[in-house]
Amino acid sequence: MEPDRIRNVVLVGHSGSGKTSIAEALMYAAGVTTRLGTVADGNTVTDYEPEEVDRQSSINLAVAPIDWHGYKINVIDTPGYSDFIGEVRSALRAADLALFVVSGTDGVEVQTELIWKLAVEEGIARAFFINKLDRERASYTRVLAELKEAFGTGVAPVEMPVGSEADLRGVAGIVTEHAFMYEPGKWEGKEVEPPEDIRHEIEEVHTSLVEAVVENDEELLEAYFEGTMPTQEQLVEGLRHGIADRSIYPVLCGSATTLVGIDRLADLIIRDGPSPLDRPMPPIHGEDEFTCNPNGPVEAYVFKTISDPYLGRISLFRLFSGTIKADDVLGNPRVGANGKLHNLFFMHGKEHDDTSEVSCGDIAAVAKLETVLSGDTLRAPGSDVVIDPVELPSPNMWLAVEPKTTHDEEKLSTALAKAAEEDTALTLERRLETNQTVLAGQGDIHLEMALARMARKFGVEVTTEVPKVPYRESIRGRADVEGKHKKQSGGRGQFGVAFVKFEPLPDGDYEFVDAIKGGSIPKALIPAVDRGIQTALQRGFVAGYPVVGVRATAYDGKFHSVDSDEMSFRMAGIQAVRAAAKDVQPILLEPYVTLKVTAPEAYMGDIIGDLNSKRGRVGGMDAIGRMRVVTGDVPLAEVQRYTIDLRSITGGRGAFELEFSHYEEMPPQEAQKVIAAYQAEKDG
């Protein structure tokens, strides 16, 4: 398939807007499937994981190619729930057009606006489909007004509905001013003259389309101001150019479940949608450059990995340059190794069709490249190009995981590593200060689904809990102490004495100063004092957490020519810390995160009140489209399960990001709770 006959379209939008239903409708209309699957029945092509069927909601991106009048449309269905935003970010890299599916009843929701920002960053074209116009309380006029308010004058309606709610019968084309009417259960609209009762509305919407098009063409704009309307041909050409250069965002409409407007959507995608030749190349590292040229060097980007029980690891990739053939050898610069592409195929949900060749601009998959991960570049030998991986969101929820049984313990680390490879929005870390294995992701449902998938695929079950907060300790006071270690047991003894001053170090974690003069401690043994001090500081003064912000100055000591050794002075350093504990005025530090919450303005009062109750400090408020964004610093201990709190406050209409900010001293009453809990655990 030549690049100009390929269309890569990603379906994005808020959860429940009907993205998977549109994918199903497009496949049914194209003859790929013989029945129209539904999310409720759990028989759709793109929601095939058991967890998706159970939840009746997408949790993974999935690819479903269709043929439409000799064009190949790669439809990429994505989750709409905020927990799975990492899947959306990855899918945007593979696409040329982001089709925002908006519910005709719910209108523009928070996830729609957040994904819009990501699509702008990726630099791809955008369009809208107002779905579910057959539902009660659906309103095309209201949603169109919301789209214009949120996304500006580039929003260009190219269709409007004929009929409303249960009486939705068709769509009217604004450019041609013709209507397309649909019989129940039929996907192909019959072109007719529009009903008399909507002609006036068509004229009004036509004016809105004209204004969007002429704003991007100086000649048309000047003629328009002089009273000359653009011709139908000029409108079509202006619309096509505007979509390609990302200044016009066409609005289509209909209903996926009744098939109204689905053929018109597919027609617009192939007629006016951008091809791979129109897409800006992704950001790269390296001196070489490339374009979408079938004869150019191979440059591919892996945007998704899947663990398949039969094929092993499957790598979905978008080919940005060149042509790939089966058994080609490509390099992976991240690991500095080459791999042979034995199994090339096109994914169709969970099914696959083998192929011997992949053309520039197409989306395909390869199996059994075990060192390839999402975000990797596959390139021709000799190329120095590395396609920058998409920036994935920072985690905003954490779970400490422990194996349920001894049998699970043996397989846990492997299963967790494979889960993180398959879903790059998951992160895994071992926190030494709390002795916990922590799995982090984008929310409670994201983590719940990851663990369910891990249990199903790898047979590993775990118990979970909210992780212990990685507190730190520090000091406010000073101490001048003697650290002495002396042990005699009949043979050679141990002897070491170090005099050490401790003081706060405001701008650092730890500093050791060697101020020994006159050889009171031999040079070779002074590092042992440092190691002993660091060992003791890792154990904490009051709550068992590492101590930071300390300068330790060793200025004198004593040694014995026979009994002194490294162990003796290491122990002397440990004893010095213990001796200093009563004078250095230890304090507890807690981690703060910067929290950015996005939600409709109506919820801002409750959100700010909740942050204040969590000891947060609100820094300011901004606007993104119709949404408000409040930013503040909050103790990590208060927001480890904030995804649940925000969902409760906003009814699921809020989203947030957080990132580590700094440590600061805990209020005494809060610190005492942590210290008491530590002592209770230590005592019993």
C-alpha positions as CSV (number, residue, x, y, z in Angstrom):
1,M,0.0,0.0,0.0
2,E,1.5,3.3,-1.1
3,P,1.8,6.0,1.7
4,D,-0.7,8.3,0.1
5,R,-3.4,5.6,0.4
6,I,-2.8,4.9,4.1
7,R,-4.7,6.7,6.9
8,N,-3.7,6.2,10.5
9,V,-6.5,7.3,12.8
10,V,-6.5,7.2,16.6
11,L,-9.9,7.3,18.4
12,V,-9.5,9.4,21.6
13,G,-11.9,10.9,24.1
14,H,-13.4,10.6,27.5
15,S,-14.5,7.3,28.9
16,G,-17.9,6.3,27.7
17,S,-18.0,8.5,24.6
18,G,-18.2,5.5,22.3
19,K,-14.8,5.1,20.8
20,T,-14.9,1.3,20.7
21,S,-18.4,1.3,19.2
22,I,-17.1,3.6,16.4
23,A,-14.3,1.2,15.7
24,E,-16.8,-1.7,15.6
25,A,-19.1,0.3,13.3
26,L,-16.2,1.1,10.9
27,M,-15.2,-2.5,10.7
28,Y,-18.8,-3.6,10.1
29,A,-19.3,-1.1,7.4
30,A,-16.1,-2.1,5.7
31,G,-17.0,-5.8,5.8
32,V,-14.2,-6.7,8.1
33,T,-16.8,-8.2,10.5
34,T,-20.2,-9.7,9.7
35,R,-21.9,-8.6,12.9
36,L,-21.8,-5.4,15.0
37,G,-20.2,-6.2,18.3
38,T,-21.1,-4.3,21.4
39,V,-19.2,-3.4,24.6
40,A,-22.1,-4.6,26.7
41,D,-22.0,-8.0,25.1
42,G,-18.2,-8.2,25.4
43,N,-17.7,-9.3,21.8
44,T,-15.9,-6.3,20.2
45,V,-12.7,-6.7,18.2
46,T,-10.6,-4.1,20.1
47,D,-11.7,-4.9,23.7
48,Y,-10.5,-8.5,23.8
49,E,-8.6,-8.8,27.1
50,P,-10.7,-10.5,29.8
51,E,-10.3,-7.5,32.1
52,E,-11.8,-5.2,29.4
53,V,-14.7,-7.6,28.9
54,D,-15.4,-7.7,32.6
55,R,-15.2,-3.9,33.0
56,Q,-16.9,-3.1,29.7
57,S,-14.2,-0.5,29.1
58,S,-11.0,-0.3,27.2
59,I,-7.8,-0.6,29.1
60,N,-5.3,-1.1,26.2
61,L,-4.8,0.4,22.8
62,A,-5.7,-1.9,19.9
63,V,-5.3,-1.7,16.2
64,A,-8.0,-2.7,13.6
65,P,-7.2,-2.0,9.9
66,I,-10.0,-1.7,7.4
67,D,-10.2,-1.3,3.6
68,W,-12.4,1.6,2.5
69,H,-12.6,2.2,-1.3
70,G,-9.1,1.1,-1.9
71,Y,-7.6,3.0,1.1
72,K,-6.2,1.3,4.2
73,I,-7.4,2.9,7.4
74,N,-5.6,1.8,10.5
75,V,-8.1,2.4,13.3
76,I,-6.4,2.7,16.7
77,D,-8.9,2.4,19.6
78,T,-7.7,3.8,23.0
79,P,-8.9,3.8,26.5
80,G,-10.8,6.9,27.7
81,Y,-10.2,6.5,31.4
82,S,-7.6,8.8,32.9
83,D,-5.7,5.8,34.5
84,F,-4.7,4.6,31.0
85,I,-3.4,7.9,29.6
86,G,-0.1,6.2,28.9
87,E,-1.8,4.1,26.2
88,V,-3.2,7.2,24.6
89,R,0.2,9.0,24.5
90,S,1.8,6.0,22.8
91,A,-1.1,5.7,20.3
92,L,-0.8,9.4,19.3
93,R,2.8,8.7,18.1
94,A,1.5,6.1,15.7
95,A,-1.3,8.2,14.2
96,D,-1.7,10.9,11.6
97,L,-5.2,12.0,12.7
98,A,-6.7,12.2,16.2
99,L,-10.4,11.7,16.0
100,F,-11.9,13.1,19.3
101,V,-15.1,11.2,20.0
102,V,-17.5,13.4,22.1
103,S,-20.7,12.2,23.6
104,G,-23.8,14.1,22.4
105,T,-25.2,13.9,25.9
106,D,-22.2,14.6,28.1
107,G,-20.4,17.1,25.8
108,V,-16.7,18.1,26.3
109,E,-15.2,16.5,29.3
110,V,-11.9,16.8,31.1
111,Q,-10.2,13.9,29.4
112,T,-11.1,15.4,26.0
113,E,-9.2,18.6,26.8
114,L,-6.2,16.9,28.4
115,I,-5.8,14.6,25.3
116,W,-6.2,17.6,23.0
117,K,-3.1,19.1,24.6
118,L,-1.2,15.9,24.0
119,A,-2.2,15.8,20.4
120,V,-1.0,19.4,20.0
121,E,2.3,18.4,21.5
122,E,2.6,15.4,19.1
123,G,1.8,17.8,16.2
124,I,-0.9,15.7,14.5
125,A,-4.2,16.7,12.8
126,R,-7.4,16.7,14.8
127,A,-11.1,16.1,14.1
128,F,-14.3,15.5,16.1
129,F,-17.2,13.1,15.9
130,I,-20.2,14.0,18.1
131,N,-21.5,10.5,18.9
132,K,-24.7,9.2,20.6
133,L,-27.0,11.7,19.1
134,D,-29.7,9.1,19.2
135,R,-29.7,9.2,23.0
136,E,-32.1,11.0,25.2
137,R,-30.9,14.6,26.1
138,A,-28.4,14.6,23.3
139,S,-27.8,18.0,21.7
140,Y,-25.7,18.7,18.7
141,T,-26.0,22.5,19.1
142,R,-24.9,22.5,22.7
143,V,-21.9,20.2,22.1
144,L,-20.8,22.2,19.1
145,A,-20.9,25.4,21.1
146,E,-18.8,23.6,23.8
147,L,-16.2,22.5,21.2
148,K,-15.8,26.0,19.9
149,E,-15.5,27.4,23.4
150,A,-12.9,24.8,24.3
151,F,-10.8,24.6,21.1
152,G,-11.3,27.9,19.3
153,T,-12.3,29.1,15.9
154,G,-10.7,26.3,14.0
155,V,-13.6,24.0,15.0
156,A,-15.4,23.6,11.7
157,P,-18.7,21.7,11.5
158,V,-19.0,19.8,8.2
159,E,-22.2,17.9,9.2
160,M,-25.3,18.3,11.3
161,P,-27.9,15.7,12.4
162,V,-31.2,15.2,10.7
163,G,-33.6,14.4,13.5
164,S,-32.7,14.2,17.2
165,E,-32.6,11.7,20.0
166,A,-34.7,8.5,19.1
167,D,-35.7,10.2,15.9
168,L,-32.2,10.6,14.5
169,R,-32.5,9.6,10.9
170,G,-29.4,10.9,9.1
171,V,-26.8,13.7,8.7
172,A,-26.7,16.7,6.5
173,G,-23.4,17.7,4.7
174,I,-22.6,21.4,5.2
175,V,-20.3,21.7,2.2
176,T,-22.7,20.0,-0.3
177,E,-25.8,20.9,1.5
178,H,-27.2,17.4,0.9
179,A,-28.6,15.0,3.4
180,F,-27.8,11.3,3.9
181,M,-30.6,9.2,5.4
182,Y,-30.3,5.8,7.0
183,E,-32.6,2.9,7.3
184,P,-32.5,1.0,10.6
185,G,-29.5,-1.4,10.8
186,K,-28.0,-0.1,7.5
187,W,-24.7,1.7,7.4
188,E,-24.9,3.2,3.9
189,G,-26.7,6.6,3.8
190,K,-28.9,7.5,0.9
191,E,-28.2,11.0,-0.5
192,V,-31.3,13.2,-0.7
193,E,-32.3,16.9,-0.5
194,P,-32.3,18.0,3.1
195,P,-35.7,18.4,4.8
196,E,-37.2,21.9,4.6
197,D,-37.3,22.2,8.4
198,I,-33.5,22.2,8.8
199,R,-32.4,24.2,5.7
200,H,-32.2,27.4,7.8
201,E,-29.9,25.6,10.3
202,I,-27.7,24.2,7.5
203,E,-27.2,27.8,6.3
204,E,-26.2,29.0,9.7
205,V,-23.7,26.1,10.2
206,H,-22.5,26.6,6.6
207,T,-21.6,30.2,7.6
208,S,-19.6,28.8,10.6
209,L,-17.7,26.5,8.3
210,V,-16.9,29.2,5.8
211,E,-15.5,31.5,8.5
212,A,-13.3,28.7,9.8
213,V,-11.9,28.0,6.3
214,V,-11.4,31.6,5.1
215,E,-9.5,32.5,8.3
216,N,-6.7,30.3,7.1
217,D,-6.5,31.7,3.5
218,E,-5.7,35.4,3.0
219,E,-7.1,35.6,-0.5
220,L,-10.4,33.9,0.5
221,L,-10.6,36.0,3.6
222,E,-10.2,39.2,1.6
223,A,-12.8,38.1,-0.9
224,Y,-15.1,37.1,1.9
225,F,-14.9,40.6,3.5
226,E,-15.7,42.0,0.0
227,G,-18.9,39.9,-0.1
228,T,-17.7,37.0,-2.2
229,M,-18.4,33.6,-0.8
230,P,-16.0,30.8,-1.5
231,T,-17.1,28.1,-4.0
232,Q,-17.8,24.6,-3.0
233,E,-14.5,23.5,-4.6
234,Q,-12.6,26.2,-2.6
235,L,-14.3,25.1,0.6
236,V,-13.3,21.4,0.0
237,E,-9.7,22.4,-0.8
238,G,-9.4,24.8,2.1
239,L,-10.8,22.2,4.5
240,R,-8.3,19.6,3.3
241,H,-5.4,22.0,3.6
242,G,-6.6,23.2,7.0
243,I,-6.8,19.7,8.4
244,A,-3.3,18.8,7.1
245,D,-1.7,21.9,8.6
246,R,-3.6,21.5,11.9
247,S,-5.5,24.8,11.7
248,I,-9.0,23.4,11.0
249,Y,-10.7,20.7,13.1
250,P,-13.8,19.3,11.2
251,V,-16.8,18.2,13.2
252,L,-18.8,15.2,12.1
253,C,-21.8,13.6,13.9
254,G,-24.0,10.6,14.1
255,S,-24.4,7.4,16.2
256,A,-22.1,4.4,16.2
257,T,-24.7,2.0,17.5
258,T,-27.3,2.9,14.9
259,L,-24.6,3.3,12.2
260,V,-25.8,6.8,11.3
261,G,-22.9,8.9,9.8
262,I,-20.3,6.1,9.9
263,D,-19.9,5.9,6.2
264,R,-19.6,9.7,6.0
265,L,-16.9,9.5,8.7
266,A,-14.9,6.9,6.7
267,D,-15.3,9.0,3.5
268,L,-14.0,12.1,5.1
269,I,-11.0,10.2,6.6
270,I,-9.8,9.0,3.2
271,R,-10.9,12.1,1.2
272,D,-9.7,14.9,3.6
273,G,-7.7,13.2,6.3
274,P,-3.9,13.4,6.3
275,S,-1.8,10.6,4.9
276,P,1.6,9.7,6.3
277,L,3.1,12.1,3.8
278,D,1.4,15.0,5.6
279,R,2.5,14.0,9.1
280,P,5.3,15.9,10.7
281,M,8.2,13.6,11.6
282,P,8.6,12.8,15.3
283,P,11.5,14.4,17.2
284,I,14.7,12.6,16.7
285,H,18.3,12.4,17.9
286,G,21.1,12.0,15.3
287,E,22.5,13.8,12.3
288,D,20.5,11.9,9.7
289,E,17.0,13.1,8.7
290,F,14.3,11.2,7.0
291,T,10.9,11.6,5.4
292,C,8.1,9.1,4.6
293,N,9.9,7.6,1.6
294,P,9.4,3.9,0.7
295,N,12.9,3.9,-0.7
296,G,14.5,5.7,2.3
297,P,16.3,4.2,5.2
298,V,14.2,2.1,7.6
299,E,13.1,4.1,10.7
300,A,10.3,2.6,12.8
301,Y,9.0,3.4,16.3
302,V,7.7,0.7,18.6
303,F,4.6,2.1,20.4
304,K,3.3,-1.0,22.2
305,T,4.5,-4.3,23.4
306,I,2.2,-7.3,24.2
307,S,3.0,-10.6,25.9
308,D,1.3,-13.3,23.9
309,P,1.1,-16.9,25.3
310,Y,1.8,-18.4,21.8
311,L,4.0,-15.8,20.0
312,G,5.9,-14.4,23.0
313,R,6.6,-10.7,22.9
314,I,4.8,-8.8,20.1
315,S,6.1,-5.3,19.2
316,L,3.6,-3.0,17.4
317,F,5.4,-0.4,15.4
318,R,4.8,2.6,13.1
319,L,7.1,2.7,10.0
320,F,8.0,6.3,9.4
321,S,10.6,5.7,6.6
322,G,11.6,2.9,4.3
323,T,10.2,-0.5,3.6
324,I,10.5,-3.6,5.8
325,K,10.5,-7.1,4.5
326,A,10.4,-10.4,6.4
327,D,13.8,-11.5,7.6
328,D,15.3,-8.0,7.4
329,V,17.8,-7.3,10.1
330,L,17.2,-4.0,12.0
331,G,19.1,-2.3,14.9
332,N,17.9,-1.3,18.3
333,P,20.1,1.6,19.5
334,R,18.9,1.4,23.1
335,V,20.6,-2.0,23.6
336,G,23.1,-1.7,20.8
337,A,22.0,-5.0,19.1
338,N,20.5,-6.1,15.8
339,G,17.4,-8.4,15.5
340,K,16.0,-10.4,12.6
341,L,12.3,-9.8,11.8
342,H,11.1,-13.4,11.3
343,N,7.4,-12.9,12.0
344,L,5.8,-9.8,10.3
345,F,2.1,-9.3,10.5
346,F,-0.8,-6.8,10.8
347,M,-2.8,-6.9,14.1
348,H,-6.5,-7.0,14.0
349,G,-7.5,-6.8,17.6
350,K,-6.0,-9.9,19.1
351,E,-5.8,-11.7,15.7
352,H,-3.1,-11.2,13.2
353,D,-2.5,-11.5,9.4
354,D,1.0,-12.5,8.2
355,T,2.7,-10.3,5.7
356,S,6.0,-10.4,3.8
357,E,6.4,-6.6,3.6
358,V,5.4,-3.4,5.4
359,S,5.3,-0.1,3.5
360,C,6.3,3.3,4.7
361,G,3.6,5.0,6.8
362,D,1.9,1.7,7.8
363,I,1.4,0.1,11.2
364,A,2.4,-3.5,11.7
365,A,3.9,-5.9,14.3
366,V,6.8,-8.2,14.8
367,A,7.1,-11.1,17.2
368,K,10.0,-12.5,19.3
369,L,12.3,-9.5,19.5
370,E,12.9,-10.1,23.1
371,T,15.1,-7.0,23.8
372,V,12.7,-4.6,22.1
373,L,10.5,-2.4,24.4
374,S,7.8,0.3,23.9
375,G,9.6,3.5,22.9
376,D,12.4,1.8,21.0
377,T,13.6,2.7,17.6
378,L,14.1,0.0,14.9
379,R,16.4,1.3,12.2
380,A,18.5,0.3,9.2
381,P,22.1,-0.7,9.9
382,G,24.4,2.4,9.6
383,S,21.7,4.9,10.6
384,D,22.3,7.1,13.6
385,V,18.7,8.2,14.1
386,V,16.9,7.6,17.4
387,I,13.3,8.6,17.5
388,D,12.6,10.2,20.8
389,P,10.2,8.1,23.0
390,V,7.0,9.7,24.0
391,E,7.0,11.3,27.4
392,L,4.9,9.1,29.7
393,P,3.1,10.5,32.7
394,S,4.6,10.4,36.2
395,P,3.0,7.9,38.5
396,N,0.3,9.2,40.8
397,M,-0.5,6.1,42.9
398,W,1.6,3.5,44.5
399,L,1.0,0.0,46.0
400,A,3.4,-2.1,48.0
401,V,3.2,-5.7,46.8
402,E,4.1,-8.9,48.5
403,P,3.7,-12.4,47.3
404,K,0.7,-14.2,48.6
405,T,2.5,-17.6,49.0
406,T,6.0,-19.0,48.9
407,H,5.2,-20.3,45.4
408,D,4.3,-16.8,44.3
409,E,7.5,-15.4,45.7
410,E,9.6,-17.3,43.3
411,K,7.9,-15.9,40.3
412,L,7.0,-12.4,41.5
413,S,10.0,-10.4,40.3
414,T,9.8,-11.9,36.8
415,A,6.1,-11.2,36.6
416,L,6.4,-7.6,37.8
417,A,9.2,-7.0,35.3
418,K,7.2,-8.4,32.4
419,A,4.1,-6.4,33.5
420,A,6.2,-3.1,33.4
421,E,7.6,-4.0,30.0
422,E,4.1,-4.5,28.6
423,D,2.7,-1.4,30.2
424,T,5.4,1.4,30.2
425,A,3.2,3.6,32.3
426,L,3.9,1.2,35.2
427,T,7.1,1.7,37.2
428,L,8.7,-0.7,39.6
429,E,11.1,0.1,42.5
430,R,12.6,-1.5,45.5
431,R,12.6,1.0,48.4
432,L,15.4,0.1,50.7
433,E,14.5,2.5,53.4
434,T,11.1,0.8,53.9
435,N,12.1,-2.6,52.6
436,Q,9.1,-2.7,50.2
437,T,8.6,-3.5,46.5
438,V,6.4,-0.7,45.1
439,L,4.4,-0.8,41.9
440,A,3.4,2.7,40.7
441,G,0.9,3.7,38.0
442,Q,-1.8,6.1,37.0
443,G,-4.5,5.3,39.6
444,D,-6.2,2.5,41.5
445,I,-7.9,1.0,38.4
446,H,-4.7,1.0,36.4
447,L,-2.9,-0.9,39.2
448,E,-5.8,-3.2,39.8
449,M,-5.9,-4.2,36.1
450,A,-2.1,-4.6,36.0
451,L,-2.2,-7.1,38.9
452,A,-5.2,-8.9,37.5
453,R,-3.5,-9.3,34.2
454,M,-0.3,-10.5,36.0
455,A,-2.2,-13.1,37.9
456,R,-3.9,-14.3,34.7
457,K,-0.8,-14.4,32.5
458,F,1.9,-15.4,34.9
459,G,0.0,-17.1,37.7
460,V,1.2,-14.8,40.4
461,E,-1.0,-13.4,43.1
462,V,0.0,-10.7,45.6
463,T,-1.2,-8.9,48.6
464,T,-1.1,-5.1,48.5
465,E,-1.0,-2.2,50.9
466,V,-0.4,1.6,50.8
467,P,3.4,2.0,50.8
468,K,5.1,3.3,53.8
469,V,6.1,7.0,53.2
470,P,9.8,7.4,52.6
471,Y,10.4,9.9,55.4
472,R,13.8,11.3,56.2
473,E,15.4,12.5,59.5
474,S,17.6,15.5,60.0
475,I,19.1,17.6,62.8
476,R,18.7,21.1,64.2
477,G,21.3,21.0,66.9
478,R,25.1,20.5,67.2
479,A,27.1,17.9,69.1
480,D,30.7,17.3,69.9
481,V,31.1,13.7,71.0
482,E,33.5,10.8,71.5
483,G,32.9,7.6,69.6
484,K,34.7,4.8,71.4
485,H,34.9,1.2,70.6
486,K,36.9,-1.1,72.8
487,K,36.7,-4.9,72.9
488,Q,39.0,-7.4,74.6
489,S,38.4,-11.1,74.6
490,G,41.7,-12.8,75.4
491,G,43.4,-12.5,72.1
492,R,43.8,-9.6,69.8
493,G,41.3,-6.9,70.8
494,Q,39.6,-4.0,69.0
495,F,40.2,-0.4,69.8
496,G,39.2,2.8,68.1
497,V,38.3,6.3,69.3
498,A,37.1,9.1,67.1
499,F,36.1,12.6,68.3
500,V,33.4,14.0,65.9
501,K,31.5,17.2,65.6
502,F,28.0,17.1,64.1
503,E,26.2,20.1,62.7
504,P,23.3,20.8,60.3
505,L,24.1,20.9,56.6
506,P,21.3,23.0,55.0
507,D,22.2,22.5,51.4
508,G,23.2,18.9,51.2
509,D,22.5,15.3,52.4
510,Y,25.8,14.4,54.0
511,E,29.4,15.7,54.2
512,F,32.3,14.2,56.0
513,V,35.2,16.5,56.9
514,D,38.6,15.0,57.7
515,A,40.2,17.5,60.2
516,I,42.6,14.9,61.9
517,K,46.0,16.3,62.6
518,G,49.1,14.8,64.0
519,G,48.2,11.2,63.1
520,S,45.9,10.7,66.0
521,I,44.0,8.3,63.6
522,P,46.1,6.8,60.8
523,K,45.1,8.1,57.3
524,A,44.2,4.6,56.2
525,L,41.6,4.2,59.0
526,I,39.9,7.6,58.7
527,P,37.6,6.4,55.8
528,A,36.3,3.7,58.2
529,V,35.1,6.4,60.6
530,D,33.2,7.9,57.7
531,R,31.6,4.6,56.7
532,G,30.6,3.9,60.3
533,I,28.9,7.3,60.6
534,Q,27.0,6.8,57.3
535,T,25.9,3.3,58.4
536,A,24.5,4.7,61.7
537,L,22.8,7.7,60.0
538,Q,21.0,5.3,57.6
539,R,19.3,3.7,60.7
540,G,18.0,7.1,61.9
541,F,17.8,8.7,65.3
542,V,14.1,8.5,66.2
543,A,12.0,6.7,63.6
544,G,14.4,4.4,61.7
545,Y,14.7,6.7,58.5
546,P,17.9,7.8,56.9
547,V,19.3,11.1,58.3
548,V,20.1,13.8,55.8
549,G,21.5,17.4,56.1
550,V,24.4,16.5,58.4
551,R,28.1,17.5,58.4
552,A,30.3,15.3,60.4
553,T,33.8,16.6,61.2
554,A,36.3,14.1,62.7
555,Y,39.0,16.2,64.4
556,D,40.8,13.9,66.8
557,G,41.0,10.3,68.0
558,K,43.1,7.5,69.5
559,F,44.4,4.2,68.1
560,H,46.3,1.2,69.3
561,S,49.2,-0.1,67.1
562,V,48.0,-3.7,67.5
563,D,44.3,-3.7,68.3
564,S,43.2,-0.9,65.9
565,D,41.8,-1.8,62.5
566,E,39.1,-0.7,60.0
567,M,36.3,-2.5,61.9
568,S,37.3,-0.8,65.2
569,F,37.1,2.7,63.7
570,R,33.9,1.8,61.7
571,M,32.4,0.9,65.1
572,A,33.8,4.2,66.6
573,G,31.9,6.1,63.9
574,I,28.7,4.3,64.7
575,Q,29.2,5.0,68.5
576,A,29.8,8.7,67.7
577,V,26.3,8.9,66.0
578,R,24.7,7.2,69.0
579,A,26.4,9.5,71.4
580,A,25.3,12.6,69.4
581,A,21.6,11.6,69.4
582,K,20.7,13.4,72.7
583,D,22.2,16.7,71.6
584,V,21.5,17.1,67.8
585,Q,17.8,17.7,68.2
586,P,16.6,15.2,65.6
587,I,13.6,16.2,63.5
588,L,11.4,14.3,61.0
589,L,11.2,15.4,57.3
590,E,8.3,14.4,55.0
591,P,8.2,14.4,51.2
592,Y,6.0,17.0,49.5
593,V,4.7,16.7,46.0
594,T,3.5,19.3,43.6
595,L,-0.1,18.5,42.7
596,K,-1.9,19.8,39.5
597,V,-5.6,19.2,39.5
598,T,-7.8,19.8,36.4
599,A,-11.6,19.9,36.7
600,P,-14.6,22.0,35.8
601,E,-14.8,25.3,37.7
602,A,-17.9,24.1,39.7
603,Y,-15.7,21.7,41.7
604,M,-12.8,24.1,42.5
605,G,-14.2,25.1,45.9
606,D,-14.4,21.5,47.1
607,I,-11.0,20.6,45.6
608,I,-9.3,23.6,47.3
609,G,-11.0,22.8,50.6
610,D,-9.9,19.2,50.4
611,L,-6.3,20.2,49.7
612,N,-6.3,22.5,52.7
613,S,-7.6,19.7,54.9
614,K,-4.6,17.6,53.6
615,R,-2.1,20.3,54.9
616,G,-1.6,21.4,51.3
617,R,-0.6,24.9,50.2
618,V,-2.5,26.1,47.1
619,G,-0.2,28.0,44.8
620,G,-2.5,29.3,42.0
621,M,-5.2,28.6,39.5
622,D,-5.2,28.7,35.7
623,A,-7.6,28.0,32.9
624,I,-7.3,25.4,30.1
625,G,-10.2,25.8,27.8
626,R,-13.3,25.5,29.9
627,M,-11.4,23.7,32.7
628,R,-9.6,25.1,35.7
629,V,-6.3,24.0,36.9
630,V,-5.3,24.4,40.6
631,T,-1.7,23.8,41.7
632,G,-0.3,23.3,45.2
633,D,2.2,21.5,47.3
634,V,0.9,18.7,49.5
635,P,2.5,16.1,51.8
636,L,2.9,12.8,49.9
637,A,1.4,11.0,52.9
638,E,-1.9,12.8,52.3
639,V,-2.3,12.0,48.6
640,Q,-1.1,8.4,48.1
641,R,-4.7,7.5,47.2
642,Y,-5.8,10.9,45.8
643,T,-7.1,9.4,42.7
644,I,-10.0,7.9,44.7
645,D,-10.6,11.2,46.6
646,L,-10.7,13.3,43.4
647,R,-13.1,10.8,41.8
648,S,-15.4,11.1,44.8
649,I,-15.3,15.0,44.7
650,T,-15.8,15.4,41.0
651,G,-17.8,12.3,40.0
652,G,-14.9,11.3,37.7
653,R,-14.7,14.6,35.9
654,G,-11.3,15.6,37.4
655,A,-7.8,14.6,36.5
656,F,-4.5,15.3,38.2
657,E,-0.7,15.0,37.9
658,L,1.9,15.0,40.7
659,E,5.6,15.0,40.9
660,F,8.1,15.0,43.8
661,S,8.9,18.5,45.0
662,H,11.0,18.6,48.2
663,Y,11.3,17.5,51.8
664,E,10.4,19.7,54.7
665,E,10.0,19.4,58.5
666,M,6.9,17.7,59.8
667,P,4.7,19.4,62.3
668,P,5.5,18.0,65.8
669,Q,2.1,16.4,66.3
670,E,2.3,14.6,62.9
671,A,5.9,13.6,63.5
672,Q,5.0,12.1,66.9
673,K,2.5,9.8,65.3
674,V,5.2,8.4,63.0
675,I,7.7,8.0,65.8
676,A,5.1,6.3,68.0
677,A,4.2,3.9,65.2
678,Y,7.9,3.1,64.7
679,Q,8.4,2.4,68.4
680,A,5.3,0.2,68.5
681,E,6.6,-1.9,65.6
682,K,10.1,-2.1,67.1
683,D,8.8,-3.2,70.5
684,G,6.5,-5.8,69.3
